[in-house]
Amino acid sequence: MATGRDPGPEKGRPIQLTPVPPGVWLIILGAGVSVLGPLFGFLAGSIRGDQAETFGMSSIYVFLFLGFLVAGAGLGTALLGIRRVLRTGRRP
């Protein structure tokens, strides 16, 4: 039968949490944006329709191009994160 008392932590190896180096979250965010940017651009262009024209071009092409621009910005963010991780690792 349970007495309602917590016995506390069990004996064992202590856990030591270490933070991730600065820049890792920039890499994760930039990689996610660079992968999902063109997909959402194609999705938006497909929703808009093939018959609709934007700037004299098919909407699919325009939104896909915008998705590639967003992906380029995400790639730039990831590269900045990589630079920050590498610079942090070189410090003594």
CNS distance restraints for C-alpha pairs under 8 A (distance, minus, plus):
assign (resid  20 and name CA) (resid  24 and name CA) 6.71 0.50 0.50
assign (resid  21 and name CA) (resid  85 and name CA) 6.32 0.50 0.50
assign (resid  21 and name CA) (resid  88 and name CA) 7.32 0.50 0.50
assign (resid  22 and name CA) (resid  81 and name CA) 7.79 0.50 0.50
assign (resid  22 and name CA) (resid  84 and name CA) 6.55 0.50 0.50
assign (resid  22 and name CA) (resid  85 and name CA) 6.03 0.50 0.50
assign (resid  22 and name CA) (resid  88 and name CA) 7.27 0.50 0.50
assign (resid  23 and name CA) (resid  27 and name CA) 6.42 0.50 0.50
assign (resid  23 and name CA) (resid  80 and name CA) 7.60 0.50 0.50
assign (resid  23 and name CA) (resid  81 and name CA) 4.21 0.50 0.50
assign (resid  23 and name CA) (resid  82 and name CA) 6.51 0.50 0.50
assign (resid  23 and name CA) (resid  83 and name CA) 7.80 0.50 0.50
assign (resid  23 and name CA) (resid  84 and name CA) 5.28 0.50 0.50
assign (resid  23 and name CA) (resid  85 and name CA) 5.31 0.50 0.50
assign (resid  24 and name CA) (resid  28 and name CA) 6.37 0.50 0.50
assign (resid  24 and name CA) (resid  81 and name CA) 6.13 0.50 0.50
assign (resid  24 and name CA) (resid  82 and name CA) 7.44 0.50 0.50
assign (resid  24 and name CA) (resid  85 and name CA) 6.82 0.50 0.50
assign (resid  25 and name CA) (resid  29 and name CA) 6.04 0.50 0.50
assign (resid  25 and name CA) (resid  81 and name CA) 7.41 0.50 0.50
assign (resid  26 and name CA) (resid  30 and name CA) 5.85 0.50 0.50
assign (resid  26 and name CA) (resid  77 and name CA) 6.21 0.50 0.50
assign (resid  26 and name CA) (resid  78 and name CA) 5.69 0.50 0.50
assign (resid  26 and name CA) (resid  80 and name CA) 7.34 0.50 0.50
assign (resid  26 and name CA) (resid  81 and name CA) 4.80 0.50 0.50
assign (resid  27 and name CA) (resid  31 and name CA) 5.95 0.50 0.50
assign (resid  27 and name CA) (resid  77 and name CA) 6.87 0.50 0.50
assign (resid  27 and name CA) (resid  78 and name CA) 4.13 0.50 0.50
assign (resid  27 and name CA) (resid  79 and name CA) 7.08 0.50 0.50
assign (resid  27 and name CA) (resid  80 and name CA) 7.73 0.50 0.50
assign (resid  27 and name CA) (resid  81 and name CA) 4.98 0.50 0.50
assign (resid  27 and name CA) (resid  82 and name CA) 6.42 0.50 0.50
assign (resid  28 and name CA) (resid  32 and name CA) 6.18 0.50 0.50
assign (resid  28 and name CA) (resid  78 and name CA) 7.10 0.50 0.50
assign (resid  29 and name CA) (resid  33 and name CA) 6.21 0.50 0.50
assign (resid  29 and name CA) (resid  74 and name CA) 7.42 0.50 0.50
assign (resid  29 and name CA) (resid  77 and name CA) 7.67 0.50 0.50
assign (resid  29 and name CA) (resid  78 and name CA) 7.13 0.50 0.50
assign (resid  30 and name CA) (resid  34 and name CA) 6.02 0.50 0.50
assign (resid  30 and name CA) (resid  73 and name CA) 7.74 0.50 0.50
assign (resid  30 and name CA) (resid  74 and name CA) 4.14 0.50 0.50
assign (resid  30 and name CA) (resid  75 and name CA) 5.59 0.50 0.50
assign (resid  30 and name CA) (resid  76 and name CA) 7.21 0.50 0.50
assign (resid  30 and name CA) (resid  77 and name CA) 4.94 0.50 0.50
assign (resid  30 and name CA) (resid  78 and name CA) 4.34 0.50 0.50
assign (resid  30 and name CA) (resid  79 and name CA) 7.99 0.50 0.50
assign (resid  31 and name CA) (resid  35 and name CA) 6.19 0.50 0.50
assign (resid  31 and name CA) (resid  74 and name CA) 6.30 0.50 0.50
assign (resid  31 and name CA) (resid  75 and name CA) 6.42 0.50 0.50
assign (resid  31 and name CA) (resid  78 and name CA) 5.97 0.50 0.50
assign (resid  32 and name CA) (resid  36 and name CA) 6.06 0.50 0.50
assign (resid  32 and name CA) (resid  74 and name CA) 7.50 0.50 0.50
assign (resid  33 and name CA) (resid  37 and name CA) 5.55 0.50 0.50
assign (resid  33 and name CA) (resid  70 and name CA) 7.29 0.50 0.50
assign (resid  33 and name CA) (resid  71 and name CA) 6.00 0.50 0.50
assign (resid  33 and name CA) (resid  74 and name CA) 5.03 0.50 0.50
assign (resid  33 and name CA) (resid  75 and name CA) 7.78 0.50 0.50
assign (resid  34 and name CA) (resid  38 and name CA) 7.57 0.50 0.50
assign (resid  34 and name CA) (resid  70 and name CA) 6.90 0.50 0.50
assign (resid  34 and name CA) (resid  71 and name CA) 3.77 0.50 0.50
assign (resid  34 and name CA) (resid  72 and name CA) 6.49 0.50 0.50
assign (resid  34 and name CA) (resid  73 and name CA) 7.36 0.50 0.50
assign (resid  34 and name CA) (resid  74 and name CA) 4.65 0.50 0.50
assign (resid  34 and name CA) (resid  75 and name CA) 5.62 0.50 0.50
assign (resid  35 and name CA) (resid  39 and name CA) 7.39 0.50 0.50
assign (resid  35 and name CA) (resid  71 and name CA) 6.68 0.50 0.50
assign (resid  36 and name CA) (resid  40 and name CA) 6.15 0.50 0.50
assign (resid  36 and name CA) (resid  71 and name CA) 7.45 0.50 0.50
assign (resid  37 and name CA) (resid  41 and name CA) 6.17 0.50 0.50
assign (resid  37 and name CA) (resid  67 and name CA) 4.67 0.50 0.50
assign (resid  37 and name CA) (resid  68 and name CA) 6.42 0.50 0.50
assign (resid  37 and name CA) (resid  70 and name CA) 5.54 0.50 0.50
assign (resid  37 and name CA) (resid  71 and name CA) 5.00 0.50 0.50
assign (resid  38 and name CA) (resid  42 and name CA) 6.05 0.50 0.50
assign (resid  38 and name CA) (resid  64 and name CA) 5.81 0.50 0.50
assign (resid  38 and name CA) (resid  65 and name CA) 7.72 0.50 0.50
assign (resid  38 and name CA) (resid  66 and name CA) 7.71 0.50 0.50
assign (resid  38 and name CA) (resid  67 and name CA) 4.10 0.50 0.50
assign (resid  38 and name CA) (resid  68 and name CA) 5.29 0.50 0.50
assign (resid  38 and name CA) (resid  70 and name CA) 7.59 0.50 0.50
assign (resid  38 and name CA) (resid  71 and name CA) 6.54 0.50 0.50
assign (resid  39 and name CA) (resid  43 and name CA) 6.13 0.50 0.50
assign (resid  39 and name CA) (resid  64 and name CA) 7.84 0.50 0.50
assign (resid  39 and name CA) (resid  67 and name CA) 7.16 0.50 0.50
assign (resid  40 and name CA) (resid  44 and name CA) 6.01 0.50 0.50
assign (resid  40 and name CA) (resid  67 and name CA) 6.65 0.50 0.50
assign (resid  41 and name CA) (resid  45 and name CA) 6.15 0.50 0.50
assign (resid  41 and name CA) (resid  60 and name CA) 7.84 0.50 0.50
assign (resid  41 and name CA) (resid  63 and name CA) 4.77 0.50 0.50
assign (resid  41 and name CA) (resid  64 and name CA) 4.51 0.50 0.50
assign (resid  41 and name CA) (resid  65 and name CA) 7.36 0.50 0.50
assign (resid  41 and name CA) (resid  66 and name CA) 6.40 0.50 0.50
assign (resid  41 and name CA) (resid  67 and name CA) 4.36 0.50 0.50
assign (resid  41 and name CA) (resid  68 and name CA) 7.73 0.50 0.50
assign (resid  42 and name CA) (resid  46 and name CA) 6.02 0.50 0.50
assign (resid  42 and name CA) (resid  60 and name CA) 6.13 0.50 0.50
assign (resid  42 and name CA) (resid  61 and name CA) 7.91 0.50 0.50
assign (resid  42 and name CA) (resid  63 and name CA) 6.22 0.50 0.50
assign (resid  42 and name CA) (resid  64 and name CA) 4.93 0.50 0.50
assign (resid  42 and name CA) (resid  67 and name CA) 7.32 0.50 0.50
assign (resid  43 and name CA) (resid  47 and name CA) 6.15 0.50 0.50
assign (resid  44 and name CA) (resid  48 and name CA) 6.19 0.50 0.50
assign (resid  44 and name CA) (resid  60 and name CA) 7.53 0.50 0.50
assign (resid  44 and name CA) (resid  63 and name CA) 6.44 0.50 0.50
assign (resid  45 and name CA) (resid  49 and name CA) 6.31 0.50 0.50
assign (resid  45 and name CA) (resid  50 and name CA) 7.67 0.50 0.50
assign (resid  45 and name CA) (resid  59 and name CA) 5.15 0.50 0.50
assign (resid  45 and name CA) (resid  60 and name CA) 3.88 0.50 0.50
assign (resid  45 and name CA) (resid  61 and name CA) 7.14 0.50 0.50
assign (resid  45 and name CA) (resid  62 and name CA) 7.30 0.50 0.50
assign (resid  45 and name CA) (resid  63 and name CA) 5.16 0.50 0.50
assign (resid  45 and name CA) (resid  64 and name CA) 6.79 0.50 0.50
assign (resid  46 and name CA) (resid  50 and name CA) 6.82 0.50 0.50
assign (resid  46 and name CA) (resid  59 and name CA) 7.66 0.50 0.50
assign (resid  46 and name CA) (resid  60 and name CA) 5.83 0.50 0.50
assign (resid  48 and name CA) (resid  52 and name CA) 6.76 0.50 0.50
assign (resid  48 and name CA) (resid  59 and name CA) 6.50 0.50 0.50
assign (resid  48 and name CA) (resid  60 and name CA) 7.59 0.50 0.50
assign (resid  49 and name CA) (resid  59 and name CA) 6.67 0.50 0.50
assign (resid  49 and name CA) (resid  60 and name CA) 7.19 0.50 0.50
assign (resid  50 and name CA) (resid  58 and name CA) 6.02 0.50 0.50
assign (resid  50 and name CA) (resid  59 and name CA) 6.28 0.50 0.50
assign (resid  50 and name CA) (resid  60 and name CA) 6.45 0.50 0.50
assign (resid  51 and name CA) (resid  58 and name CA) 6.94 0.50 0.50
assign (resid  51 and name CA) (resid  59 and name CA) 7.88 0.50 0.50
assign (resid  52 and name CA) (resid  58 and name CA) 6.36 0.50 0.50
assign (resid  52 and name CA) (resid  59 and name CA) 6.07 0.50 0.50
assign (resid  53 and name CA) (resid  57 and name CA) 5.25 0.50 0.50
assign (resid  53 and name CA) (resid  58 and name CA) 4.81 0.50 0.50
assign (resid  53 and name CA) (resid  59 and name CA) 5.47 0.50 0.50
assign (resid  54 and name CA) (resid  58 and name CA) 6.26 0.50 0.50
assign (resid  54 and name CA) (resid  59 and name CA) 5.54 0.50 0.50
assign (resid  54 and name CA) (resid  62 and name CA) 7.06 0.50 0.50
assign (resid  57 and name CA) (resid  61 and name CA) 7.03 0.50 0.50
assign (resid  57 and name CA) (resid  62 and name CA) 6.86 0.50 0.50
assign (resid  58 and name CA) (resid  62 and name CA) 6.60 0.50 0.50
assign (resid  59 and name CA) (resid  63 and name CA) 6.06 0.50 0.50
assign (resid  60 and name CA) (resid  64 and name CA) 5.93 0.50 0.50
assign (resid  61 and name CA) (resid  65 and name CA) 6.03 0.50 0.50
assign (resid  62 and name CA) (resid  66 and name CA) 6.31 0.50 0.50
assign (resid  63 and name CA) (resid  67 and name CA) 6.07 0.50 0.50
assign (resid  64 and name CA) (resid  68 and name CA) 6.29 0.50 0.50
assign (resid  65 and name CA) (resid  69 and name CA) 6.38 0.50 0.50
assign (resid  66 and name CA) (resid  70 and name CA) 6.33 0.50 0.50
assign (resid  67 and name CA) (resid  71 and name CA) 6.13 0.50 0.50
assign (resid  68 and name CA) (resid  72 and name CA) 6.14 0.50 0.50
assign (resid  69 and name CA) (resid  73 and name CA) 6.42 0.50 0.50
assign (resid  70 and name CA) (resid  74 and name CA) 6.29 0.50 0.50
assign (resid  71 and name CA) (resid  75 and name CA) 6.10 0.50 0.50
assign (resid  72 and name CA) (resid  76 and name CA) 6.17 0.50 0.50
assign (resid  73 and name CA) (resid  77 and name CA) 6.28 0.50 0.50
assign (resid  74 and name CA) (resid  78 and name CA) 6.23 0.50 0.50
assign (resid  75 and name CA) (resid  79 and name CA) 6.16 0.50 0.50
assign (resid  76 and name CA) (resid  80 and name CA) 6.24 0.50 0.50
assign (resid  77 and name CA) (resid  81 and name CA) 6.32 0.50 0.50
assign (resid  78 and name CA) (resid  82 and name CA) 6.21 0.50 0.50
assign (resid  79 and name CA) (resid  83 and name CA) 6.15 0.50 0.50
assign (resid  80 and name CA) (resid  84 and name CA) 6.22 0.50 0.50
assign (resid  81 and name CA) (resid  85 and name CA) 6.21 0.50 0.50
assign (resid  82 and name CA) (resid  86 and name CA) 6.16 0.50 0.50
assign (resid  83 and name CA) (resid  87 and name CA) 6.10 0.50 0.50
assign (resid  84 and name CA) (resid  88 and name CA) 6.10 0.50 0.50
assign (resid  85 and name CA) (resid  89 and name CA) 6.21 0.50 0.50
assign (resid  86 and name CA) (resid  90 and name CA) 6.54 0.50 0.50
assign (resid  87 and name CA) (resid  91 and name CA) 6.99 0.50 0.50
